[in-house]
Amino acid sequence: MSLSFPNRSRSYDASARRIRFTGHDGMFEVPFLVEADVFPGASTEAGYLAAFDAGRDAIQKVATKAYGYARRRLYILTANDFR
């Protein structure tokens, strides 16, 4: 199966400064976290979520690439993944 993103929900974890979203590989849920540093112009929860929404297509491409490298229980995407 391949990774898909049918659920557009996302949430911000202020204590970890990360945005959480999920992908799906068939019936399996695949959790992803994006570090807030990926969004340098944002500084609030609303700003981070808006930046995530604006860059959703690029974020999902990076997530798909990370998922293709190795199967893990959790994927954390950092600014380095977007270079």
MOPAC internal coordinates of N, CA, C and O (Angstrom, degrees):
PM7 1SCF
backbone

  N    0.0000 0     0.00 0     0.00 0    0    0    0
  C    1.4469 1     0.00 0     0.00 0    1    0    0
  C    1.5289 1   109.06 1     0.00 0    2    1    0
  O    1.2310 1   120.85 1   -13.69 1    3    2    1
  N    1.2933 1   115.98 1   166.31 1    3    2    1
  C    1.4582 1   119.89 1   177.35 1    5    3    2
  C    1.5235 1   109.88 1  -118.98 1    6    5    3
  O    1.2310 1   121.23 1   -18.09 1    7    6    5
  N    1.2835 1   115.26 1   161.91 1    7    6    5
  C    1.4511 1   121.96 1  -177.81 1    9    7    6
  C    1.5238 1   109.92 1   -76.30 1   10    9    7
  O    1.2310 1   121.03 1   -44.32 1   11   10    9
  N    1.3251 1   115.63 1   135.68 1   11   10    9
  C    1.4630 1   121.40 1   175.83 1   13   11   10
  C    1.5282 1   108.66 1  -135.59 1   14   13   11
  O    1.2310 1   120.97 1   -13.97 1   15   14   13
  N    1.3170 1   115.74 1   166.03 1   15   14   13
  C    1.4591 1   121.83 1  -177.81 1   17   15   14
  C    1.5328 1   110.05 1  -130.63 1   18   17   15
  O    1.2310 1   120.34 1  -111.34 1   19   18   17
  N    1.3386 1   116.96 1    68.66 1   19   18   17
  C    1.4590 1   119.49 1  -176.82 1   21   19   18
  C    1.5299 1   113.59 1   -73.78 1   22   21   19
  O    1.2310 1   120.07 1   157.93 1   23   22   21
  N    1.3232 1   117.47 1   -22.07 1   23   22   21
  C    1.4583 1   121.38 1  -178.48 1   25   23   22
  C    1.5230 1   108.93 1  -101.49 1   26   25   23
  O    1.2310 1   120.05 1   -62.79 1   27   26   25
  N    1.3192 1   117.50 1   117.21 1   27   26   25
  C    1.4617 1   121.20 1  -175.88 1   29   27   26
  C    1.5319 1   113.27 1   -85.98 1   30   29   27
  O    1.2310 1   119.98 1  -175.77 1   31   30   29
  N    1.3204 1   117.64 1     4.23 1   31   30   29
  C    1.4585 1   119.33 1  -178.11 1   33   31   30
  C    1.5225 1   110.68 1   -70.42 1   34   33   31
  O    1.2310 1   121.41 1   -28.82 1   35   34   33
  N    1.3023 1   114.91 1   151.18 1   35   34   33
  C    1.4506 1   123.16 1   176.50 1   37   35   34
  C    1.5139 1   106.69 1  -154.17 1   38   37   35
  O    1.2310 1   120.09 1   -21.63 1   39   38   37
  N    1.3146 1   117.44 1   158.37 1   39   38   37
  C    1.4525 1   120.72 1   179.17 1   41   39   38
  C    1.5191 1   109.04 1  -145.03 1   42   41   39
  O    1.2310 1   121.35 1   -24.50 1   43   42   41
  N    1.3210 1   115.01 1   155.50 1   43   42   41
  C    1.4586 1   121.03 1  -179.44 1   45   43   42
  C    1.5202 1   109.42 1  -106.27 1   46   45   43
  O    1.2310 1   120.44 1   -50.34 1   47   46   45
  N    1.3244 1   116.77 1   129.66 1   47   46   45
  C    1.4573 1   123.30 1   175.94 1   49   47   46
  C    1.5234 1   107.11 1  -103.12 1   50   49   47
  O    1.2310 1   120.66 1   -77.66 1   51   50   49
  N    1.3297 1   116.35 1   102.34 1   51   50   49
  C    1.4664 1   121.13 1  -175.35 1   53   51   50
  C    1.5290 1   112.33 1   -64.82 1   54   53   51
  O    1.2310 1   119.79 1   143.63 1   55   54   53
  N    1.3180 1   118.00 1   -36.37 1   55   54   53
  C    1.4642 1   120.03 1  -177.26 1   57   55   54
  C    1.5318 1   111.77 1   -67.69 1   58   57   55
  O    1.2310 1   119.98 1   145.91 1   59   58   57
  N    1.3077 1   117.65 1   -34.09 1   59   58   57
  C    1.4683 1   121.69 1   179.32 1   61   59   58
  C    1.5249 1   112.24 1   -97.81 1   62   61   59
  O    1.2310 1   120.37 1   169.40 1   63   62   61
  N    1.3459 1   116.89 1   -10.60 1   63   62   61
  C    1.4620 1   123.48 1  -176.52 1   65   63   62
  C    1.5240 1   111.41 1    55.54 1   66   65   63
  O    1.2310 1   121.67 1  -127.52 1   67   66   65
  N    1.3349 1   114.42 1    52.48 1   67   66   65
  C    1.4632 1   121.29 1  -179.67 1   69   67   66
  C    1.5165 1   110.44 1  -139.67 1   70   69   67
  O    1.2310 1   121.35 1   -27.54 1   71   70   69
  N    1.3185 1   115.02 1   152.46 1   71   70   69
  C    1.4603 1   121.37 1   173.48 1   73   71   70
  C    1.5162 1   107.81 1  -104.29 1   74   73   71
  O    1.2310 1   121.39 1   -49.00 1   75   74   73
  N    1.3097 1   114.95 1   131.00 1   75   74   73
  C    1.4674 1   121.65 1  -179.17 1   77   75   74
  C    1.5285 1   108.83 1  -102.69 1   78   77   75
  O    1.2310 1   121.13 1   -43.34 1   79   78   77
  N    1.3361 1   115.44 1   136.66 1   79   78   77
  C    1.4653 1   121.68 1   171.90 1   81   79   78
  C    1.5120 1   107.72 1  -150.06 1   82   81   79
  O    1.2310 1   120.27 1   -13.06 1   83   82   81
  N    1.2963 1   117.09 1   166.94 1   83   82   81
  C    1.4624 1   120.05 1  -177.42 1   85   83   82
  C    1.5213 1   111.50 1  -128.43 1   86   85   83
  O    1.2310 1   122.44 1   -28.92 1   87   86   85
  N    1.3129 1   112.92 1   151.08 1   87   86   85
  C    1.4552 1   122.31 1   170.29 1   89   87   86
  C    1.5150 1   107.42 1  -117.51 1   90   89   87
  O    1.2310 1   120.75 1    -6.44 1   91   90   89
  N    1.3101 1   116.17 1   173.56 1   91   90   89
  C    1.4629 1   120.60 1   178.19 1   93   91   90
  C    1.5212 1   109.87 1  -136.11 1   94   93   91
  O    1.2310 1   121.51 1   -44.02 1   95   94   93
  N    1.3047 1   114.73 1   135.98 1   95   94   93
  C    1.4608 1   122.59 1   173.15 1   97   95   94
  C    1.5166 1   105.26 1  -118.90 1   98   97   95
  O    1.2310 1   121.32 1   -84.35 1   99   98   97
  N    1.3256 1   115.07 1    95.65 1   99   98   97
  C    1.4606 1   119.23 1  -172.57 1  101   99   98
  C    1.5189 1   108.98 1    64.34 1  102  101   99
  O    1.2310 1   120.45 1    54.74 1  103  102  101
  N    1.3064 1   116.74 1  -125.26 1  103  102  101
  C    1.4597 1   119.97 1  -179.33 1  105  103  102
  C    1.5315 1   112.64 1   -90.03 1  106  105  103
  O    1.2310 1   120.07 1   179.38 1  107  106  105
  N    1.3299 1   117.47 1    -0.62 1  107  106  105
  C    1.4609 1   121.29 1  -177.73 1  109  107  106
  C    1.5185 1   111.49 1   -92.02 1  110  109  107
  O    1.2310 1   121.09 1   -49.06 1  111  110  109
  N    1.3264 1   115.51 1   130.94 1  111  110  109
  C    1.4552 1   121.56 1   175.49 1  113  111  110
  C    1.5277 1   108.62 1   -85.35 1  114  113  111
  O    1.2310 1   120.54 1   -44.48 1  115  114  113
  N    1.3258 1   116.58 1   135.52 1  115  114  113
  C    1.4590 1   122.36 1  -177.73 1  117  115  114
  C    1.5345 1   107.58 1  -120.43 1  118  117  115
  O    1.2310 1   119.94 1   -70.83 1  119  118  117
  N    1.3439 1   117.71 1   109.17 1  119  118  117
  C    1.4687 1   120.37 1  -177.60 1  121  119  118
  C    1.5262 1   113.01 1   -82.06 1  122  121  119
  O    1.2310 1   121.42 1   -39.86 1  123  122  121
  N    1.3231 1   114.89 1   140.14 1  123  122  121
  C    1.4557 1   122.55 1   177.67 1  125  123  122
  C    1.5175 1   109.06 1  -129.53 1  126  125  123
  O    1.2310 1   121.16 1   -31.54 1  127  126  125
  N    1.3292 1   115.38 1   148.46 1  127  126  125
  C    1.4563 1   123.28 1   172.14 1  129  127  126
  C    1.5166 1   107.55 1  -127.76 1  130  129  127
  O    1.2310 1   120.54 1   -41.58 1  131  130  129
  N    1.3278 1   116.56 1   138.42 1  131  130  129
  C    1.4665 1   121.56 1   175.07 1  133  131  130
  C    1.5202 1   106.77 1  -117.02 1  134  133  131
  O    1.2310 1   120.59 1   -56.58 1  135  134  133
  N    1.3145 1   116.47 1   123.42 1  135  134  133
  C    1.4544 1   120.06 1   179.17 1  137  135  134
  C    1.5214 1   110.53 1   -66.99 1  138  137  135
  O    1.2310 1   120.69 1   -37.38 1  139  138  137
  N    1.3221 1   116.29 1   142.62 1  139  138  137
  C    1.4584 1   122.22 1  -177.00 1  141  139  138
  C    1.5303 1   111.85 1   -60.90 1  142  141  139
  O    1.2310 1   119.57 1   154.20 1  143  142  141
  N    1.3274 1   118.43 1   -25.80 1  143  142  141
  C    1.4662 1   121.58 1   179.74 1  145  143  142
  C    1.5262 1   112.46 1   -62.11 1  146  145  143
  O    1.2310 1   120.24 1   163.57 1  147  146  145
  N    1.3167 1   117.15 1   -16.43 1  147  146  145
  C    1.4640 1   121.35 1   177.12 1  149  147  146
  C    1.5308 1   110.21 1   -65.91 1  150  149  147
  O    1.2310 1   120.49 1   158.06 1  151  150  149
  N    1.3327 1   116.66 1   -21.94 1  151  150  149
  C    1.4698 1   122.78 1  -176.01 1  153  151  150
  C    1.5284 1   109.45 1  -114.92 1  154  153  151
  O    1.2310 1   119.54 1  -103.26 1  155  154  153
  N    1.3307 1   118.49 1    76.74 1  155  154  153
  C    1.4618 1   120.79 1  -173.02 1  157  155  154
  C    1.5293 1   114.77 1   -64.34 1  158  157  155
  O    1.2310 1   119.50 1   156.77 1  159  158  157
  N    1.3029 1   118.56 1   -23.23 1  159  158  157
  C    1.4593 1   120.63 1  -179.10 1  161  159  158
  C    1.5146 1   113.91 1   -84.44 1  162  161  159
  O    1.2310 1   119.96 1   175.02 1  163  162  161
  N    1.3098 1   117.68 1    -4.98 1  163  162  161
  C    1.4655 1   122.14 1  -177.26 1  165  163  162
  C    1.5227 1   110.10 1  -103.24 1  166  165  163
  O    1.2310 1   121.32 1   -29.51 1  167  166  165
  N    1.3462 1   115.09 1   150.49 1  167  166  165
  C    1.4659 1   118.45 1   179.01 1  169  167  166
  C    1.5290 1   112.69 1  -144.06 1  170  169  167
  O    1.2310 1   120.60 1   179.43 1  171  170  169
  N    1.3236 1   116.47 1    -0.57 1  171  170  169
  C    1.4625 1   121.25 1   179.45 1  173  171  170
  C    1.5278 1   108.81 1  -128.55 1  174  173  171
  O    1.2310 1   120.80 1   -14.81 1  175  174  173
  N    1.3111 1   116.08 1   165.19 1  175  174  173
  C    1.4668 1   119.46 1   177.91 1  177  175  174
  C    1.5209 1   110.91 1   -56.15 1  178  177  175
  O    1.2310 1   120.55 1   132.66 1  179  178  177
  N    1.3222 1   116.55 1   -47.34 1  179  178  177
  C    1.4676 1   119.99 1   179.94 1  181  179  178
  C    1.5282 1   110.97 1   -60.91 1  182  181  179
  O    1.2310 1   120.54 1   140.50 1  183  182  181
  N    1.3239 1   116.58 1   -39.50 1  183  182  181
  C    1.4587 1   120.64 1   178.73 1  185  183  182
  C    1.5164 1   112.96 1   -65.53 1  186  185  183
  O    1.2310 1   120.67 1   137.15 1  187  186  185
  N    1.3302 1   116.32 1   -42.85 1  187  186  185
  C    1.4619 1   120.10 1   178.15 1  189  187  186
  C    1.5235 1   111.14 1   -63.56 1  190  189  187
  O    1.2310 1   120.54 1   136.17 1  191  190  189
  N    1.3145 1   116.56 1   -43.83 1  191  190  189
  C    1.4702 1   119.59 1  -179.03 1  193  191  190
  C    1.5284 1   110.94 1   -67.37 1  194  193  191
  O    1.2310 1   120.28 1   141.33 1  195  194  193
  N    1.3303 1   117.07 1   -38.67 1  195  194  193
  C    1.4690 1   120.17 1   177.53 1  197  195  194
  C    1.5286 1   110.44 1   -64.89 1  198  197  195
  O    1.2310 1   120.50 1   138.62 1  199  198  197
  N    1.3312 1   116.64 1   -41.38 1  199  198  197
  C    1.4657 1   120.08 1   178.63 1  201  199  198
  C    1.5228 1   110.68 1   -65.93 1  202  201  199
  O    1.2310 1   120.44 1   141.12 1  203  202  201
  N    1.3294 1   116.77 1   -38.88 1  203  202  201
  C    1.4595 1   120.29 1   176.52 1  205  203  202
  C    1.5255 1   109.82 1   -61.01 1  206  205  203
  O    1.2310 1   120.60 1   132.57 1  207  206  205
  N    1.3252 1   116.46 1   -47.43 1  207  206  205
  C    1.4664 1   120.33 1  -179.14 1  209  207  206
  C    1.5254 1   111.27 1   -61.07 1  210  209  207
  O    1.2310 1   120.45 1   139.54 1  211  210  209
  N    1.3227 1   116.74 1   -40.46 1  211  210  209
  C    1.4672 1   120.50 1  -179.39 1  213  211  210
  C    1.5300 1   111.45 1   -66.82 1  214  213  211
  O    1.2310 1   120.43 1   147.76 1  215  214  213
  N    1.3233 1   116.78 1   -32.24 1  215  214  213
  C    1.4564 1   120.76 1  -178.19 1  217  215  214
  C    1.5129 1   114.30 1  -104.91 1  218  217  215
  O    1.2310 1   120.45 1  -162.66 1  219  218  217
  N    1.3216 1   116.74 1    17.34 1  219  218  217
  C    1.4693 1   121.36 1  -173.64 1  221  219  218
  C    1.5264 1   113.08 1   -53.50 1  222  221  219
  O    1.2310 1   119.20 1   135.18 1  223  222  221
  N    1.3101 1   119.13 1   -44.82 1  223  222  221
  C    1.4729 1   120.79 1  -177.90 1  225  223  222
  C    1.5281 1   111.17 1   -61.02 1  226  225  223
  O    1.2310 1   120.50 1   134.20 1  227  226  225
  N    1.3345 1   116.66 1   -45.80 1  227  226  225
  C    1.4677 1   120.37 1   179.45 1  229  227  226
  C    1.5237 1   110.65 1   -66.03 1  230  229  227
  O    1.2310 1   120.27 1   140.40 1  231  230  229
  N    1.3152 1   117.09 1   -39.60 1  231  230  229
  C    1.4660 1   121.25 1   179.82 1  233  231  230
  C    1.5226 1   109.95 1   -63.42 1  234  233  231
  O    1.2310 1   120.31 1   136.72 1  235  234  233
  N    1.3066 1   117.00 1   -43.28 1  235  234  233
  C    1.4628 1   120.33 1  -179.99 1  237  235  234
  C    1.5216 1   111.43 1   -66.48 1  238  237  235
  O    1.2310 1   119.75 1   146.14 1  239  238  237
  N    1.3184 1   118.08 1   -33.86 1  239  238  237
  C    1.4679 1   120.38 1   175.78 1  241  239  238
  C    1.5191 1   110.88 1   -65.46 1  242  241  239
  O    1.2310 1   120.39 1   137.24 1  243  242  241
  N    1.3241 1   116.86 1   -42.76 1  243  242  241
  C    1.4683 1   120.84 1   177.86 1  245  243  242
  C    1.5196 1   110.06 1   -65.19 1  246  245  243
  O    1.2310 1   120.23 1   139.20 1  247  246  245
  N    1.3231 1   117.16 1   -40.80 1  247  246  245
  C    1.4646 1   121.36 1   178.31 1  249  247  246
  C    1.5244 1   110.78 1   -62.75 1  250  249  247
  O    1.2310 1   120.21 1   137.23 1  251  250  249
  N    1.3041 1   117.20 1   -42.77 1  251  250  249
  C    1.4694 1   121.28 1   179.18 1  253  251  250
  C    1.5235 1   110.35 1   -63.14 1  254  253  251
  O    1.2310 1   120.67 1   138.93 1  255  254  253
  N    1.3305 1   116.32 1   -41.07 1  255  254  253
  C    1.4717 1   120.60 1   178.13 1  257  255  254
  C    1.5273 1   110.27 1   -63.48 1  258  257  255
  O    1.2310 1   120.06 1   134.00 1  259  258  257
  N    1.3275 1   117.50 1   -46.00 1  259  258  257
  C    1.4738 1   121.43 1   178.84 1  261  259  258
  C    1.5199 1   110.87 1   -61.61 1  262  261  259
  O    1.2310 1   120.29 1   140.47 1  263  262  261
  N    1.3083 1   117.05 1   -39.53 1  263  262  261
  C    1.4602 1   121.50 1   179.95 1  265  263  262
  C    1.5272 1   111.16 1   -66.01 1  266  265  263
  O    1.2310 1   120.52 1   146.41 1  267  266  265
  N    1.3112 1   116.62 1   -33.59 1  267  266  265
  C    1.4588 1   121.11 1  -179.47 1  269  267  266
  C    1.5182 1   114.06 1   -70.72 1  270  269  267
  O    1.2310 1   120.44 1   157.32 1  271  270  269
  N    1.3416 1   116.76 1   -22.68 1  271  270  269
  C    1.4705 1   120.03 1  -179.49 1  273  271  270
  C    1.5144 1   112.14 1   -71.91 1  274  273  271
  O    1.2310 1   120.17 1   134.73 1  275  274  273
  N    1.3080 1   117.28 1   -45.27 1  275  274  273
  C    1.4719 1   120.97 1  -176.11 1  277  275  274
  C    1.5240 1   109.07 1  -162.90 1  278  277  275
  O    1.2310 1   120.85 1   -29.89 1  279  278  277
  N    1.2933 1   115.98 1   150.11 1  279  278  277
  C    1.4605 1   120.72 1   178.17 1  281  279  278
  C    1.5203 1   109.11 1   -88.28 1  282  281  279
  O    1.2310 1   121.04 1   -54.74 1  283  282  281
  N    1.3196 1   115.61 1   125.26 1  283  282  281
  C    1.4636 1   122.22 1   179.30 1  285  283  282
  C    1.5199 1   109.34 1  -130.93 1  286  285  283
  O    1.2310 1   121.19 1    -9.26 1  287  286  285
  N    1.3114 1   115.33 1   170.74 1  287  286  285
  C    1.4721 1   119.82 1   176.76 1  289  287  286
  C    1.5194 1   110.99 1   -81.34 1  290  289  287
  O    1.2310 1   120.16 1   155.52 1  291  290  289
  N    1.3500 1   117.29 1   -24.48 1  291  290  289
  C    1.4556 1   122.96 1  -176.49 1  293  291  290
  C    1.5214 1   108.45 1  -153.20 1  294  293  291
  O    1.2310 1   120.66 1   -40.77 1  295  294  293
  N    1.3141 1   116.34 1   139.23 1  295  294  293
  C    1.4646 1   121.77 1   178.84 1  297  295  294
  C    1.5230 1   108.54 1  -115.73 1  298  297  295
  O    1.2310 1   120.55 1   -53.07 1  299  298  297
  N    1.3183 1   116.55 1   126.93 1  299  298  297
  C    1.4626 1   121.67 1   176.32 1  301  299  298
  C    1.5184 1   107.38 1  -112.31 1  302  301  299
  O    1.2310 1   120.90 1   -63.14 1  303  302  301
  N    1.3223 1   115.88 1   116.86 1  303  302  301
  C    1.4577 1   121.78 1  -179.39 1  305  303  302
  C    1.5249 1   109.04 1   -95.85 1  306  305  303
  O    1.2310 1   120.93 1   -50.99 1  307  306  305
  N    1.3258 1   115.82 1   129.01 1  307  306  305
  C    1.4632 1   121.38 1  -179.67 1  309  307  306
  C    1.5261 1   109.32 1  -115.30 1  310  309  307
  O    1.2310 1   121.07 1    -4.84 1  311  310  309
  N    1.3163 1   115.56 1   175.16 1  311  310  309
  C    1.4761 1   119.91 1   179.15 1  313  311  310
  C    1.5226 1   111.16 1   -57.67 1  314  313  311
  O    1.2310 1   119.62 1   147.21 1  315  314  313
  N    1.3240 1   118.32 1   -32.79 1  315  314  313
  C    1.4737 1   121.29 1   178.92 1  317  315  314
  C    1.5116 1   112.59 1   -61.72 1  318  317  315
  O    1.2310 1   120.09 1   149.28 1  319  318  317
  N    1.3295 1   117.43 1   -30.72 1  319  318  317
  C    1.4664 1   120.94 1   179.79 1  321  319  318
  C    1.5329 1   111.87 1   -69.00 1  322  321  319
  O    1.2310 1   120.15 1   161.84 1  323  322  321
  N    1.3224 1   117.32 1   -18.16 1  323  322  321
  C    1.4623 1   121.30 1  -175.54 1  325  323  322
  C    1.5243 1   112.14 1  -101.12 1  326  325  323
  O    1.2310 1   120.28 1  -170.41 1  327  326  325
  N    1.3086 1   117.08 1     9.59 1  327  326  325
  C    1.4856 1   120.73 1   179.98 1  329  327  326
  C    1.4865 1   110.60 1   -96.21 1  330  329  327
  O    1.2310 1   120.10 1   180.00 1  331  330  329

